[in-house]
Amino acid sequence: MNFQAMPPEVLAQERGLIGIDEARERAASYAGSGLATEVAPLVCAAGRVLAADLRARHAQPPFDNSAMDGYAAFTNGEPLEAGSRLQVTSRTPAGSVATPISPGTCARIFTGASLPAGADAVVMQEHVLRDGDHIVLRRALMPGDNIRRQGEDIQPGELLLSAGQRLDARHVALIASQGHALVRIQQRIRVGVISTGRELVQPGRELEAAQIYDSNRPMLATLAAHAGAEVVDGGWVDDEADALAARMQDLAATCQLVVTTGGASVSEEDHSFAALKRAGGHGEVLRIALKPGKPAVVGRMGEAAYLGLPGNPVAALVSWLMLGSAVLGRLRGFDFERPRGEPLTCAVAHQRRPGRTEFAPARVVTRPDGGKGLEILGRGGSARLMPLVLADGLAEIPAAVAHVPAGMELAFHRFGGCA
């Protein structure tokens, strides 16, 4: 069968898998919506989600003002030629009320200060000679030079930010510029995280034979916190459905989303789906055309959505980025599209087995032509952490592609935006 010639949706059907977008919709369908809101001081709002559209109260700038330190003058709509001599009649620092000027005069003015009535241009202080209480222009001054006009940035009533925007320092500055000391935000989504597997030992304890440290729960907790959630540590549970169900029920009582890692497939050692049902929940096991991260359990317990993710670290990370973002979006009442990444070309050829969309650790390198490109790191390592650490992000390789030649454009998902 020629997999490389087949479109991704046909590939998925041939292998009995569902596409990523369908998996996201199924996962999100088990989530509620309509989080409660709260009013918080603006200085505490970074990282939180705006609960309502924000429109401008007033123009920005609120008045015509000087863009430079210099002298405000009247040009009468025509250039003032070099050599023109003007009398300095007033001084206008920022924050002071300007004194009007008349033709043939000017006002000493500073950056951000309101423009005096009668002025229609500002000459930079470097472009004049000071002669007592007069200045002489060293070069022509054009009408409108070095003036910031009222409302040139923002007009009253303009939509500034939409509900659902996660706030960072840029948004906080914008909100503050409109005079808001408080902002209405959504309450944080509470995400409970549980790790499963009798082979796991918690960091800080000594390893024994056939054991490994639990790295997934700290990783998923960090990912959820990075996404703006309040994380509830559900601890570790052995590979036993009843014990896992009891822990899941405890978290579901106070969380909007419960996440487990490990046991997401359908073997006799995989208990996530059974635990979901024993906890009084309902859901389904998904087989996704996603590499790594083919198996996942999605469902609902009471008022809490549920995600059962694979146990291999890279698979758990990729599954969270694809499914977790969909569930969080639905909980917040905003359906976010799947992250699409930024286009970058592959700098080093890469061979792989087609059939699933792959998210491979990759780093940004300099191509021979001096441009930026991607080098895919490692092979077949959904349990390997070092390629993740060495990578700058994940390269998305379409399902139908077996050979990634140098120069092929891929979607690149930087870790700065997700991890």
N, C-alpha and C positions, 0 to 999 in steps of 0.2 A: 504493500500500500504506500502510495507516495504522499507522506504526511506534509512534506514541504510545500506541495502544490495546493493543499487544502486550506480554506479559510478557517480562522480560529473557532467559530461557532460550530462548524462541521466537525473539526477535530474533537471538540468537547463532546458532541453527541456520539461520535464513533466510539469514544472511550467511556461513555456513560457518565460523564462529568458535567457539571453546570458551570457557566461562565462566572467571572468575578462579579459583574454587575448584578446578575441574578442572585448570587450568594449574598451580596450586600443588602439587596432588597429583602430577602428572606430573613436575614439576621435582624434588620431594622424593623420588620413587621411585628416582632415580639416586644418591641419597646413601647412604652407609653409616651406621652408628651405633655407639655404644659407645666414645666417646672415653676415652683413658686418663685417670686421675685423679692428683692430687698433693696433698700436704699443704703448706699455706703458712701463714706467720704471718698472724694475723687482720688486722693493720694493712696488709697487702699485698693483701687480698682484695676490695677495692672494684672493681666492674666485672666480677668473675669469676662463674662459674656454680657454684652449690652442687651437689655430686656425690651427696649422700645426704640423706634426710630428717633434720631436726634436731628432737629432742624435749627438753623441759625436764628438766634435772637436779634442780632444786629449785624451791620456790615463790618467787614474786616478788610483793610483798616477802617476804623470808625470815622476817620477824618483824613483829609489830605495832609500828608506829612513829608518831611524831608528824608531822602534816602542817604544823605551824606552830611558830614560836617562841612559847612560853607556859608554862603550868603544867599538869602532869598531876595529875588529881584523881580521887577516888572518889565516884561519885554514887549507888551502890547501886541503879542502875536507875531512879532518879527524878530529876527536875530539881532542880538546886541553884539556889535563888532568888537574885535580885540582892540584894546586901548580905551574902551569906554570907561568913564570915571563916575562912580556912584558914591553918595554919602551914606555912611552907616549910621542909622538913626535909632536902632533898638537892638536888643539881644534876646533870643528866644531859646532857652534850654528845653529839653524834653520835659513834659509835664507842666509847662507854664502856659498861660494864655498869651497868645501872640498879639503884638501891637500892629495895627494896620500900617502899610507903607504907601508911599505915593511915587509917581514917576520920578526918576532921577535919584531915588534913595534905595536902600536895601537894609535887610536885617541880618545880623549875625545869627546863625541858626545851627542846630546840632541834630544829629541823626535821631529820627523818631519824633522830633518836635513838630507841633501843628504849624501849618503854613499860614503866614500872616495874610489877612485880607489884602488884596491888591497884588500879591505875588503870584507869578505863574511859572517860575523857574528857580532852580537853585544851582549856583556855581560852586564847584568844589573849592575848598580853601587852598588846595595846591595850584589852582588855576588863576590866582589873583596875586597882585602885589598890594600890600597894606601900606597906606600913606596917611598916617594920623587917623582922622575920622573918615577917611575915604578908602575905597579900593579901586584898583585899575585892573580890568580884565586882561589876562594874558592870552586868551583865546576867545573865540566867539561863543556866546551863550544862546542856545536855541530854546524856544518856547517849550515848556514841559520837561526840560532837563531835570533829572534827579528828583523827581516827585513821585511819591507813592499815592495813587488816587484812592479816595474813599471807595470801598467795596470792590477793589480790583481783585481781591482774593476770594471773598465770600460776600454773597448778597443775602439780605434778610429773607428768612423763609426757605433758604436753600437746604436740601437734604445733605447733611454732613456725614452721618453714619447710620447704617441700617441695623435693625434688631438682628441679633445673632453674631454681630462682630465681636471677635475676641480682642480685648483692648490691650494695647502695648503703649510704650512711652509716647509714640506719635499721636495716638488717639487721645491720650490723657491731655497732652498739650493743646490739641484742638478743642476739646471740651472745656478746658480751663479758659481758653481765649474767648469763649462765649459767656464767661461769668458763672459757670456752674461749680459750686463747691461740693455738691452731692450728685450721684448718678444712680439711676435704677438699673440693677444688674440681676441676672438670674442667680438663684442659689446654686451652690456647687453641686454637681452630680456626685453622689457617693458610690464609689466603685469598690466592691470587696474582691480581694484576690486570694486564691487558694492554690497551693501546689500539691500535687499528688505523686506518689511513687515510693515504694519501699526502699528503693536504691538511694534515695536522697538523704543527705545529711545537711543540717543547717550550718552556714558559715560560723566559724568560731569553735566548732567541735572537731575532734580527731576523726579522720576517715578510717574505716575498717575495710576488710576485703569486699570487693564488688560494690562499693559505694562511691557516689559522686556528690559534690556540693550542689545545693539548690541555688541555681543562678536565675531561673526563670521568674520566680516570684518577685525578687527585687527589681528585675528588668521590667516586668509588666507594671509593677507599682510605679516605677519611674515614668514609664510611657503614659500611664493614666494621669499622673500628676502633671506631666508636661502638657497634656491635653486640657488641663484646667480642672480636673476632678479632685475631689477629696477622697483619699485612698484609705480603705479599712483593711488592715492586714488580717486575712483569715487563716494564716499559718499553714502548716503542712498536715496532710491527711494520708494515711496508708492507702494502699490499693484495695479498698473495701467499700462497696457501694453504700451500705447503711451508714457507715461513719461519714462518708463524703456527703450523703444526703442530709444528715443532721447538721453538718457544718454549713452547707448551702442554705438550709432553712434559716439558720441563725442570721446569716448575712442578709438574706432576702427580706428579713423583717425591718431592716434599717437602710438598705442600699437600693438604688435604682438599677444597678447592674452588678451581677456576680460573674466573676471570671475564674475559671479553673484552667490549669495547664497540666497536660498529661492525660492519657486515657481517653482520647477523643475519637479513636477509631472503633472497630467493631470486633476485636479479638476478645478472648476470654479474660484478658488482663486489662481491658479497657472498660471503665466503669462510669464514665461521665453521663452517658445517656440513661443508663439504669438508675443512677443516683438522681438525675433530674426527675424521673418519673416517681421514684420513691419519696422525693421531697414534695410531691403533690403538683409537680409542674408538667408541662407538655412541651413538645418541640420535635426536632428532627436531626438526623445525622446527615450532614452535607458532604458530598464528594466534589471538590472544586477543581477546576482546571487551573490550578495555582501551584507553583513550585518555588520554594517549599511551602507546605501547608495545605495539602490536599484534603485531609479530614478535618471537620469541625462539627461541633454540636451547637445548635442554636435553639433557644426556647424561652420559656417564661415560667416563673414561680410567683404566684400571687401578683404583687405589683412590681416585681423585679424582672428585668430581662436577664438572659443567661447566655454566656459564651463559653463553650468548652474548646480550648485551643490545644494544638499538638504539644508534645513534650520536648521536642528538639528546639534549642534556643532560637535559631534563625527562623524556623517554621513558626514558632510562637510569635516572634517579632513581626514577621510579614503578615501573619493572620490577623494580628491586632491592628496593624496599619490599614489593612483592607476592610476588615469587618468591624473592628472597634470604632473606627471613625464614623461608620454608617449608623451604628447604634447610638453613639453619643449625639450625632446630628439629629436623629429622630427624637431622642429624649429632650433635646433642647427646642424641638419644634421646627427645626430647619433641616431639610434634606440636602446634605452636602454631596456634590458629585464626587466620584472616585478621584483621588489625587492623580493628576496627569503628569506631573513632573515637568522638567525643562528639557528641551532638545539638545543633545550633545552627540557628536559622532564617536564611534568606537575607534580608538587609536591602535589597538592590537587585536588581531583576528581571534575569534573564539568559536570553539566547536561544542555542540551539545546535542542532547536528544530532544527532538521536538515533541509537542503534544500538550504542553501546559505553558501558560504565561509564567515566565520565571523572573524573579527579583533577585539578582545576583549582586553580592557586594562588589563595589567598583570604586576606584580612585581616579581623581582628575589628574591627568598628566599633560605634558606639553608635546604636541605632535611635531614631526620633522618640519612642517611648514610654519611652526611657531604658534599655531592655534591650540586651543584646549580640546582634549579628547578624553575618552574613558579607557581604562584598563580594568578588565574584569578579573577579580581575585579568586583563587581557589577553585576547586571543582567538587561538586556533589557533597558539600559539607554542611548539611542543615544542623549538625551538632557542633560545628566549629565556630568558636568565638573570635579567634584571631583575625580572620578575614574581615569580620565586622569592624573590629577595632582599627584595622589598617585602612579601611575604606572611608571614602567621603560620603557615600550614600549607596543607593541600590539602583542598578541598571535594570530597566524593564525590557525583557526580551519577548517579543510576540510568540504565541504558541506555535505557529506554523514554521518558525525559523529554526533550522538546524545549524547552519553555518552563519556566523556573524562576521562578515569581512571588515577589515579596516576601512573606515569611511562610512559605514552604515550608521544612520541616525537612530538613536535610542532615546526613550524617555528616561531621564535621570532624576531620582528622588533624593535630594540632599538630606542628610541626617539633621542638619540644623533646623529643618522644618518639621521634624517628626520625632526625633529621638533625644 
